[in-house]
Amino acid sequence: MQWMCALGAALLAATTLNAQTSTPQSQTQSQILANDAPAKAALASRPWEFGPFLQGGIGEGDRDDFKFLSGGVRLGKVITDPHLGSIFRGQFEYAGEIMPYWQAFTPAPHTQLTKVYSQTGQYLYSAYLPYGGGTYTGVSITPIILRWNFTPTRKFAPWVQGAGGLIYTTHKFPPDILVEHGQPGGTSVFNFTPQFGVGFHYFVKPGQAIDFAANAIHISSASLGDRNPGVNASVQFQIGYSWWKK
């Protein structure tokens, strides 16, 4: 009888010890997995993503003398599990950006040979007309970012996205023909920014990543003014830092 009591006590002690050590062991294994493959660990949980960024670039074509610089913060949420197959397998994320700092650097005010047309579109003559220019300051918001995060490797998470936003500038942008009293012509203080981008996150530690992106951005007033010269294309590069939370 005594040996049965002793055996029971031993079994109880072993069970208690196992229960006490199993949870820390499981936590340790989870931490090891996150440290070894932080990109996979982050995206596996449908996380929130947020952090600051700085963006800059140049115009293309007839706007290759335009330069852009902006900075702000991003907030995003991975909202699906992995879908599709092969190299297209990934997860959908919805995000938005706010840029309280936005500037465009354009040539100084100048005269430029310009073709003048009638209201019906008939060419009338060419003349040197005064154009505005200089530095334009404003704010920008991109409330619609539709991003596809491809299947990550251990630390590397690539993505592709389409987005749309709005810029408000303190003066009509882009520079246009000056009219009476030296005021800008028919452009607008509001411009829209349809865009396409590619990039990647490089996870430096669990839940934290350095972000790199390249965006092709079109700037247009959608004819809110009498004229819509716009910026047909600009290439802007972005670097940021993000935190990832469940």
CORZI-V135973 format. One record per residue. RES is the residue in one small letter. SS is DSSP state (H for helix, E for strand, L for the rest). PSI is psi in degrees with one decimal (NA if undefined). D_LAST is the distance of its C-alpha to the last C-alpha in Angstrom with 2 decimals. Layout:
res: [RES,RES]
ss: [SS,SS]
psi: [PSI,PSI]
d_last: [D_LAST,D_LAST]
This chain:
res: [m,q,w,m,c,a,l,g,a,a,l,l,a,a,t,t,l,n,a,q,t,s,t,p,q,s,q,t,q,s,q,i,l,a,n,d,a,p,a,k,a,a,l,a,s,r,p,w,e,f,g,p,f,l,q,g,g,i,g,e,g,d,r,d,d,f,k,f,l,s,g,g,v,r,l,g,k,v,i,t,d,p,h,l,g,s,i,f,r,g,q,f,e,y,a,g,e,i,m,p,y,w,q,a,f,t,p,a,p,h,t,q,l,t,k,v,y,s,q,t,g,q,y,l,y,s,a,y,l,p,y,g,g,g,t,y,t,g,v,s,i,t,p,i,i,l,r,w,n,f,t,p,t,r,k,f,a,p,w,v,q,g,a,g,g,l,i,y,t,t,h,k,f,p,p,d,i,l,v,e,h,g,q,p,g,g,t,s,v,f,n,f,t,p,q,f,g,v,g,f,h,y,f,v,k,p,g,q,a,i,d,f,a,a,n,a,i,h,i,s,s,a,s,l,g,d,r,n,p,g,v,n,a,s,v,q,f,q,i,g,y,s,w,w,k,k]
ss: [L,H,H,H,H,H,H,H,H,H,H,H,H,H,H,H,H,H,H,H,H,H,H,H,H,H,H,H,H,H,H,H,H,H,H,H,L,H,H,H,H,H,H,L,L,L,L,E,E,E,E,E,E,E,E,E,E,E,E,L,H,H,H,L,L,L,E,E,E,E,E,E,E,E,E,E,E,E,L,L,L,L,E,L,L,H,H,H,L,E,E,E,E,E,E,E,E,E,E,E,E,E,E,E,E,L,L,L,L,E,E,E,E,E,E,E,E,L,L,L,L,L,E,E,E,E,E,E,E,E,E,L,L,L,E,E,E,E,E,E,E,E,E,E,E,E,E,E,E,E,L,L,L,L,L,E,E,E,E,E,E,E,E,E,E,E,E,E,E,E,E,E,E,L,L,L,E,L,L,H,H,H,L,L,L,L,L,E,E,E,E,E,L,L,E,E,E,E,E,E,E,E,E,E,E,L,L,E,E,E,E,E,E,E,E,E,E,E,E,E,L,L,L,L,L,L,L,L,L,L,E,E,E,E,E,E,E,E,E,E,E,E,E,E,E,L]
psi: [-39.6,-39.8,-28.4,-40.6,-41.7,-41.5,-41.9,-41.7,-38.7,-42.5,-41.5,-43.6,-40.6,-40.6,-43.3,-43.4,-40.5,-40.1,-35.6,-29.3,-15.2,-41.5,-49.0,-36.9,-42.3,-42.0,-39.0,-42.4,-40.1,-41.7,-39.5,-42.1,-43.7,-39.2,-35.9,-35.1,69.9,-31.6,-47.4,-42.2,-39.1,-49.2,-16.3,-14.8,12.6,61.4,167.4,146.7,132.7,152.7,170.1,163.0,161.0,136.9,141.0,157.1,-165.1,159.1,165.8,164.2,-128.6,0.3,25.8,-5.8,10.1,141.5,147.3,145.4,133.0,163.1,148.9,-155.9,153.9,146.6,129.0,162.4,120.9,121.5,2.8,160.5,171.2,139.4,173.4,-174.8,175.2,-138.5,-13.1,-3.3,135.0,-166.7,145.9,138.4,138.0,133.5,170.4,157.9,145.5,128.7,92.9,-16.0,116.1,128.0,145.2,132.3,114.4,164.4,150.6,159.6,139.6,171.4,148.3,137.5,122.7,137.3,132.3,130.6,157.4,172.0,-22.1,1.3,9.1,132.8,131.4,-57.9,173.9,142.1,156.1,117.4,151.6,134.0,148.3,-178.0,-172.5,-152.5,132.3,132.1,143.1,-163.8,155.8,148.4,137.2,88.7,-11.0,103.8,115.5,106.6,140.2,112.1,113.9,161.6,123.8,160.1,-157.5,-50.0,-5.7,125.8,97.8,159.6,164.7,148.6,158.0,146.6,164.4,139.0,-167.7,139.2,135.5,127.3,152.9,-17.1,156.1,131.6,144.3,174.2,142.5,-177.5,133.1,143.0,-156.0,138.3,21.0,20.0,152.5,158.6,-128.9,23.5,-164.0,155.4,-12.3,130.5,148.3,152.6,72.2,141.8,161.9,140.8,160.3,155.5,-170.5,156.9,136.8,111.4,119.6,-18.1,167.1,125.1,8.5,137.3,150.5,136.5,136.8,140.8,155.1,127.8,135.2,116.2,128.3,134.8,121.8,144.3,-1.7,35.5,34.3,-26.4,-177.7,-30.0,157.7,69.3,-36.1,-173.3,101.1,-38.4,139.1,146.2,120.1,136.4,144.5,138.3,139.0,-177.0,134.2,149.6,143.8,123.4,145.8,NA]
d_last: [53.95,52.86,51.39,49.32,47.96,47.17,45.39,43.33,42.36,41.38,39.20,37.50,36.87,35.46,33.09,31.89,31.40,29.43,27.09,26.58,25.83,23.76,20.44,20.62,21.68,18.71,16.34,18.53,18.39,14.58,14.86,17.75,16.01,13.22,16.18,18.31,16.15,13.21,13.22,13.14,10.47,8.02,9.23,9.43,6.02,6.66,4.42,6.11,9.01,11.69,14.86,18.69,21.16,24.94,26.87,30.56,33.14,36.50,38.16,39.93,43.35,45.39,42.56,42.39,43.56,40.49,37.67,34.24,31.80,28.70,25.60,22.55,18.81,16.32,13.30,11.80,9.54,9.79,11.38,13.25,13.65,16.24,19.65,23.16,24.89,26.38,25.55,24.06,21.22,17.83,15.09,15.56,13.71,15.04,15.37,17.92,19.78,22.12,24.95,27.09,29.16,30.97,34.41,36.85,39.87,42.86,46.55,48.69,50.82,53.55,56.01,55.35,57.56,56.31,57.54,58.40,58.31,59.71,57.65,58.51,57.14,60.55,60.86,63.17,63.32,61.44,61.36,59.73,57.42,55.39,51.61,49.00,46.48,44.80,41.30,39.16,36.36,33.72,30.12,27.95,25.04,23.41,21.71,21.60,19.89,19.62,18.11,18.36,16.34,18.70,17.96,17.03,19.17,18.31,17.65,18.69,16.88,19.53,19.42,21.97,21.91,24.26,24.11,26.35,26.92,29.61,31.52,33.75,36.41,38.97,41.75,42.25,40.64,41.68,45.14,47.94,51.65,52.69,54.74,56.94,56.38,54.09,51.14,48.72,49.65,47.75,44.19,41.38,39.01,36.31,35.21,32.65,30.58,29.89,28.37,27.16,25.18,24.04,21.98,19.59,16.90,18.16,15.73,17.69,15.39,12.03,9.36,12.45,14.86,18.23,18.70,22.08,23.40,26.78,27.45,30.66,31.09,33.92,35.04,37.23,38.45,39.00,42.59,41.86,44.80,48.22,47.12,43.87,44.30,40.55,38.98,38.96,36.62,34.88,32.85,30.17,28.01,24.72,23.07,19.92,17.16,13.41,10.35,6.97,3.80,0.00]
